């Protein structure tokens, strides 16, 4: 199982003062050196953290895979097909949300998502859909032609240590097994941290975990390189 590091919050800190520090590119290079297999960035409609130039610079300088999180909009499709990252993860997006608030509703948007996947595939971009551990949504992701799903682990993460932990974990496990039975590859992410991530090892066949906030938070105390290495050791 590999680790993709989401560096959005490095950009959040940079943008707080409107300057150039800390460098998103430098952060990505440190994560790459520490063993991250991918660097994940979410280019939001309102550009609240990652900017267009960040994505271009990462593509120019990184050896690690670039995973571009994006909404299923014409604007983002155009950018992705211009930059050509290694992969795109299609996510739901609300302007007012602090962070992504759940999985993509593939069923109601299947025609648009299928169209988007076909366009990205024409550029040999791998496509993942960020969805809740819902079997109907997973089936729709398969029918739309996605290569991967990324299971939304936020509900499990919030339940960790409580009475619903096992219920939410089992949903993830069942969802992963079902997706793999359809031929989909499976990633996971959202809300995972240094305490709750170890259970992910009990889900067979997970390819990659995408983790951001917890790693960037840990980096304040131990440095980014060590924070990444510690997470890799746990997974």
C-alpha positions as CSV (number, residue, x, y, z in Angstrom):
1,X,0.0,0.0,0.0
2,X,1.4,3.4,-1.1
3,X,1.0,6.9,0.4
4,X,-0.2,9.9,-1.5
5,X,0.4,13.1,0.4
6,X,-2.1,15.9,-0.1
7,X,-0.2,19.3,0.2
8,X,-3.2,21.6,-0.1
9,X,-2.7,23.0,3.4
10,X,0.9,24.0,2.6
11,X,-0.8,26.3,0.1
12,X,-3.3,27.4,2.6
13,X,-0.5,28.6,4.9
14,X,1.2,30.3,2.1
15,X,-1.9,32.1,1.0
16,X,-2.6,33.3,4.5
17,X,0.0,36.0,4.0
18,X,-0.3,36.3,0.3
19,X,3.4,35.6,-0.3
20,X,5.5,32.7,-1.5
21,X,6.3,30.9,1.7
22,X,6.0,28.0,2.4
23,X,6.8,26.7,-1.1
24,X,4.3,24.2,-2.4
25,X,6.9,22.8,-4.7
26,X,9.5,22.4,-2.0
27,X,7.0,20.6,0.2
28,X,6.2,18.2,-2.6
29,X,9.8,17.5,-3.3
30,X,10.4,16.7,0.4
31,X,7.4,14.3,0.4
32,X,8.8,12.7,-2.7
33,X,12.2,12.3,-1.1
34,X,10.6,10.8,2.0
35,X,8.9,8.1,0.0
36,X,5.5,9.3,-1.0
37,X,4.4,7.6,-4.2
38,X,2.1,10.5,-5.2
39,X,1.4,14.1,-4.5
40,X,-2.2,15.1,-4.4
41,X,-3.5,18.6,-4.9
42,X,-7.1,19.8,-5.1
43,X,-7.5,22.7,-7.6
44,X,-10.8,24.2,-6.3
45,X,-13.1,26.5,-8.2
46,X,-12.3,29.3,-5.8
47,X,-8.5,28.6,-5.8
48,X,-8.6,28.9,-2.0
49,X,-5.3,27.0,-1.6
50,X,-3.7,25.4,-4.7
51,X,-3.3,27.7,-7.7
52,X,-3.0,26.9,-11.4
53,X,0.7,27.7,-11.4
54,X,1.3,25.2,-8.5
55,X,-0.1,22.4,-10.6
56,X,2.1,23.4,-13.6
57,X,5.2,23.6,-11.4
58,X,4.6,20.2,-9.8
59,X,4.2,18.6,-13.2
60,X,7.5,20.2,-14.4
61,X,9.6,19.2,-11.4
62,X,8.2,16.1,-9.7
63,X,9.1,12.5,-10.4
64,X,6.3,11.2,-8.1
65,X,2.9,10.8,-9.6
66,X,0.7,13.9,-9.5
67,X,-2.9,13.2,-8.5
68,X,-5.2,16.1,-9.3
69,X,-8.4,16.3,-7.4
70,X,-11.1,18.2,-9.3
71,X,-14.8,18.8,-9.7
72,X,-16.5,17.5,-12.8
73,X,-16.7,20.9,-14.5
74,X,-15.7,22.0,-18.0
75,X,-13.1,24.4,-16.6
76,X,-11.3,21.6,-14.6
77,X,-11.6,19.2,-17.5
78,X,-9.8,21.7,-19.7
79,X,-7.0,22.3,-17.2
80,X,-6.5,18.6,-16.6
81,X,-6.2,17.8,-20.3
82,X,-3.7,20.6,-20.7
83,X,-1.5,19.7,-17.7
84,X,-2.0,15.9,-18.1
85,X,-1.3,14.7,-14.5
86,X,-0.8,11.0,-13.8
87,X,-4.3,10.7,-12.4
88,X,-7.4,12.8,-11.6
89,X,-9.7,12.1,-8.7
90,X,-13.2,13.5,-9.4
91,X,-14.7,14.9,-6.2
92,X,-17.8,16.8,-5.2
93,X,-17.3,20.4,-4.4
94,X,-19.3,23.0,-2.6
95,X,-18.0,26.6,-2.4
96,X,-18.9,27.0,1.3
97,X,-17.4,23.8,2.6
98,X,-14.3,23.7,4.7
99,X,-13.3,20.3,3.3
100,X,-14.9,17.8,1.0
101,X,-18.2,16.7,2.8
102,X,-18.7,13.2,1.4
103,X,-18.6,11.2,-1.7
104,X,-19.5,12.0,-5.2
105,X,-23.1,11.1,-6.3
106,X,-22.1,9.1,-9.4
107,X,-25.6,7.7,-10.0
108,X,-27.3,11.1,-10.6
109,X,-24.3,12.4,-12.7
110,X,-23.3,9.3,-14.5
111,X,-23.7,10.6,-18.0
112,X,-21.5,13.7,-17.3
113,X,-19.0,11.6,-15.4
114,X,-18.7,9.0,-18.1
115,X,-18.2,11.8,-20.6
116,X,-15.4,13.3,-18.4
117,X,-13.7,10.0,-17.9
118,X,-13.7,9.3,-21.7
119,X,-12.1,12.7,-22.3
120,X,-9.4,12.2,-19.6
121,X,-8.7,8.7,-20.9
122,X,-8.0,10.2,-24.3
123,X,-5.0,11.8,-22.7
124,X,-4.0,8.6,-20.9
125,X,-5.0,10.1,-17.5
126,X,-6.0,7.5,-14.9
127,X,-9.3,8.4,-13.3
128,X,-10.6,7.8,-9.8
129,X,-14.0,8.7,-8.3
130,X,-14.1,9.8,-4.7
131,X,-17.2,8.0,-3.3
132,X,-18.8,6.8,-0.1
133,X,-18.7,3.1,0.7
134,X,-22.0,2.6,-1.0
135,X,-22.4,-0.5,-3.3
136,X,-24.8,1.2,-5.7
137,X,-22.4,4.2,-6.2
138,X,-19.5,1.7,-6.7
139,X,-21.5,-0.1,-9.4
140,X,-22.2,3.3,-11.1
141,X,-18.5,4.1,-10.9
142,X,-17.7,0.9,-12.7
143,X,-20.4,1.5,-15.3
144,X,-19.1,5.0,-15.9
145,X,-15.7,3.6,-16.8
146,X,-13.6,4.7,-13.8
147,X,-10.2,3.0,-13.3
148,X,-10.2,3.5,-9.5
149,X,-12.5,4.5,-6.7
150,X,-11.2,6.3,-3.7
151,X,-13.3,5.4,-0.7
152,X,-14.3,8.3,1.5
153,X,-13.0,7.4,5.0
154,X,-14.3,10.5,6.8
155,X,-17.2,8.8,8.5
156,X,-14.9,6.0,9.7
157,X,-12.3,8.5,10.9
158,X,-14.9,10.4,12.9
159,X,-16.2,7.2,14.4
160,X,-12.8,5.9,15.4
161,X,-12.6,5.0,19.0
162,X,-16.4,5.0,19.4
163,X,-19.1,2.5,19.3
164,X,-19.7,2.9,15.6
165,X,-16.0,2.4,14.6
166,X,-16.4,-1.3,13.6
167,X,-19.6,-0.6,11.7
168,X,-18.0,2.1,9.6
169,X,-14.8,0.1,9.1
170,X,-16.8,-2.9,7.9
171,X,-18.6,-0.7,5.4
172,X,-15.2,0.2,3.9
173,X,-14.0,-3.4,3.9
174,X,-17.2,-4.6,2.1
175,X,-17.0,-1.8,-0.3
176,X,-13.4,-2.5,-1.2
177,X,-14.1,-6.2,-1.8
178,X,-17.1,-5.4,-4.0
179,X,-15.2,-2.8,-6.1
180,X,-12.3,-5.2,-6.6
181,X,-14.8,-7.9,-7.7
182,X,-15.9,-5.5,-10.5
183,X,-12.3,-5.0,-11.6
184,X,-11.9,-1.5,-10.0
185,X,-8.7,-0.6,-8.1
186,X,-9.3,0.9,-4.7
187,X,-7.7,3.9,-2.9
188,X,-8.9,5.5,0.3
189,X,-8.7,8.8,2.1
190,X,-10.1,11.6,4.1
191,X,-9.7,12.2,7.9
192,X,-7.1,9.5,8.2
193,X,-4.4,10.2,10.9
194,X,-1.6,8.6,12.8
195,X,-4.1,6.9,15.2
196,X,-6.8,5.5,12.9
197,X,-4.7,4.7,9.8
198,X,-3.4,1.3,11.0
199,X,-6.7,-0.4,10.5
200,X,-6.5,0.3,6.8
201,X,-4.0,-2.6,6.6
202,X,-6.9,-5.0,7.3
203,X,-8.5,-4.1,4.0
204,X,-7.0,-6.3,1.4
205,X,-5.9,-4.8,-1.9
206,X,-5.9,-1.1,-1.1
207,X,-3.5,0.5,-3.5
208,X,-3.0,4.0,-2.0
209,X,-4.0,6.1,0.9
210,X,-4.3,9.9,0.3
211,X,-3.6,11.8,3.5
212,X,-3.0,15.5,3.9
213,X,-4.1,17.5,6.9
214,X,-2.8,15.1,9.5
215,X,0.7,14.9,7.9
216,X,1.0,18.7,7.5
217,X,-0.2,19.1,11.1
218,X,2.4,16.6,12.3
219,X,5.1,18.3,10.3
220,X,4.8,21.4,12.5
221,X,6.4,19.4,15.3
222,X,8.7,16.9,13.6
223,X,9.3,18.3,10.1
224,X,7.6,17.3,6.9
225,X,10.1,14.6,5.9
226,X,9.7,12.8,9.3
227,X,6.0,13.2,9.2
228,X,5.8,11.5,5.9
229,X,8.2,8.7,6.9
230,X,6.2,8.1,10.1
231,X,3.0,7.7,8.1
232,X,4.6,5.4,5.6
233,X,5.8,3.2,8.5
234,X,2.3,3.0,9.9
235,X,0.8,1.9,6.6
